[in-house]
Amino acid sequence: MRINQYISQCAVASRRKAEALILEGKVSVNGIVVKELSTQIKETDIMEIEGKKISPAKQHTTIAFHKPPGVICTATDPQGRRTIYDCLPSGFSNLKYIGRLDLQSRGLVLLSDNGELVYRLTHPKYQIERSYLVWTSRSLSRRAMESLLNGIDIGDGEIGKVKDIFLDDGFVELVLTEGKNREIRKMLHALHYHIEDLKRVSFANITLGDLAVGDYREIAGDELKELMLNVNLLHSTPL
């Protein structure tokens, strides 16, 4: 396994951050500082970051959480606002959130200590679908929907784009394959639509279902297997 992937699986840093730590000479393998990003790690190797031994978790934990509005996706907030970790048991403080929701948005947030799973669910190259229900002050026009599907300039050189749109009574469901910061809000703002409510209802194959606001459930069994298959971390067995 490549060294940056190994560090990611230890849930101490993302792959990008892991590469920075390696290049800065903060990573050692079997007592020797390693700066080569191509270094391969074996199960028997002993790895340390700044003198602290790390190893992959023996058994990972992944949960689905129903984030209420007014709660922020961060570990600590300088403004003292309530965070998702304030809503969860203290034993989950080591889990990393997967794709944040902004302060006023609500719905499904996944958290895990499996670094590679976090990476694959959030990196744009994997094109993982996530669905949102959006209530706007007025119905989306056909032209607005075409713009969302074709792509909209949302500033800072980024283009926001929707993969699918499903109209329902009073709201619209938008399916995206990336998680740019406040992407839906920026796209609809550019089209002069005001969002009254925004709720994420699915991420990969995981759905919010009837999970109560502020509650969580562990993802395990067949649901976890399907999630791992979705990001190519588990190979299906031929019949």
N, C-alpha and C positions, 0 to 999 in steps of 0.2 A: 504494500500500500504506500502511495506517495505520502511524504511527510506532512504536507499541508492538509491532506484528507484525514490523516490519523489525528492531527490536532483538532480538526473540526469535529470528529467523532467523539473526542473527549469532552466536547461541549464547553471548551474554555475560550474559543475564538472562532470567528468565521474563517473560511479559506483565505480570503484577502488579508485579514488581520494576521492570520498565521504566517503568511508569506512575509509580511512586514517584520514580524518577530524573528523569523529565521534570518532575514537579510541584516537585521540589527545585531545578530550574534547572541540572541537571548535564548536560543534553543540548543540543548546538548543531547546527544544520543550515546549512551554508554560512557558518559563522562567526557565526551569530546564535542566541542562546539561545532555545529553543522550550519553551513550557510548555503548549501546547494539545494535548490528547490526540487531537484529531481531525485533527491535521496529517497530510497525505499526503506520502509520500516517493517521489521518482523515482529511477531508476537513476543519473542524472547527479549527484544530490545528494551532498554530502560531509557525513557525520555524525560527530560526536565526542562521547564521554562523558568528562567531566572532562579534556578536552584530548587524549584518545587517540582516534585515528581508528578506526572500526569498519566492517566490510563483511561481507556474507554469505559463507560459505565457497563456493568455486568448485565443489567436489565434496564432498558430505557422506559421512560414514562412519557406518554403523549396524552393530552387531554383536550376536550372541546369545552370552551367557556362561552357563556352568553353575556357579552359585555353590555352593561347598561349605558345609556347616554350620560354624559357628564363625568365619565371615568376615562382616564388617559392611559394609553399603552406605553408605559415606560416603567423602569425600575424605581426611580426616584424623581420627584418633580420639585424644582427650586421654588415654585409658587405654592407648594403645599396642597396641590389638588389631589384628589383620591385617585389611586392607580389601580390597575387590574390586580396587582399583587396584594393590595389591601382587601380585595374581595375574595381572595383565595387562601386556603390554609398555608401556614408558614412553611410547611414541608415542600411546597411547590415554588419556593423563591428562586430555585436554581433553574427552573424551566425558562426557555427563551420563547418569546411570542413570535408567531409566524405571520407576518403581514399585519401591520398595525391598522387599527381603525381610528379616525380622528376623534376629538373630544366629544362631539355631539352625535356621532354615528353610533349605531348599536348593532348587535348581532354576533355572529360566530367569530371567535378568535381561537386559533389552535396554539398550543404551547407544547414544547418538547425539550428533553435533554439530549435528543439524538441530533448531533450537529450536522450530519450528512443529510438527514431528512429535512431539517430546517433549510439547509442550503438549496436542496433540490426543489422544495416547495416555493421558494422565493426568487430563485434566479430566473430571469426572463427567458433564457434559452430552453427551459423545460416547458414553457407555455402551459402552465397549470391553470385550469379554469376556476374562476370564483364568481359567484352570482350574487347580485344585489337587488333588493326591491327598493324602488325610489318613488317617493311621492313628491310631485311638483305642483306649483301654484296654478298651472294650466297644462293641458294635455300637450304632449310632444307632437309637433307637426311632422308631416312626411319628410319635409326638407331637413328638419332637425335630426330625424332618425338617420337619414342618409349621410348627414355630416358626421354623426357619431360612428357610423360603420366605416366611413372612408378615412377618418382621422381628423383631429382638430389640434391646432397649435395651442398648447397650454402654457407656453412661456419657457424660458431657460433652455431653448433649443429642443424641447421635448414635444412629441406628438402623442396625444391621447387617442385611444381607439377602442371601440367596442366590437366584440366578436359576434354577438347575437343580441337581438332585442325581442322581448315578448310583451305584448300589451295585455293588460288585465284591467278589471274594473277599478278605476281610481288610482292605479299606479302602473309602473312599468318595471319589468325585470331586465337588467343589463348583465351580460356575461362578458367578463374580461379575462385576459390571459397574462396580464402583468399587474403589478401593484404599485404604480407610481404614486408619489405623495399627493393625496387629495385629488386623484385623477378625475373621478366622476364629478366632484364639485367644480373643478376647474373647467371641465368640458361644458357642463351645463351653464356655468356662469358666462362662458364665452358665447353661448347661444342665447343669453339673456333669459335664462330660466332660473327661478328660485327654488331651491330644494327645501321642502318642509320636513322631510324625514328620509333617512337612509338606513337600510338594514341589510347586513350581509347574511345570506341564508345558506350558502354552501361554499366549500373550499375543497378542491379536488373531489373525492367521492364522499367527503364528510358533510352531512347536512345538519342544520340547527335543529330541525324537527320540533318537538314539544319541550325542549330544554327550557326551563324557567329562567327568567331574567336574573342575572347574578349567580346562577348555578353552573355547575360543571359536571362532566362525566369523563371517565377514562376511556380512551380508544384502545380496544383490545380485540383479540380473537379474529374472526373473519373480516371485521371492519378494518382492523389494523393491517391485515394481510393485503386487502384490496388497496389500501392507501400506499403500502410499500410497493405493490405491483405498479401502481399509477406513476411512481417516480423511478421505476426500474431499479429498486433496491432489493427486489425479490423476484425471482423468475418463476413463472407458472409451470406446473408440472403437466406434461402432455398426457392426454387420456389414453 
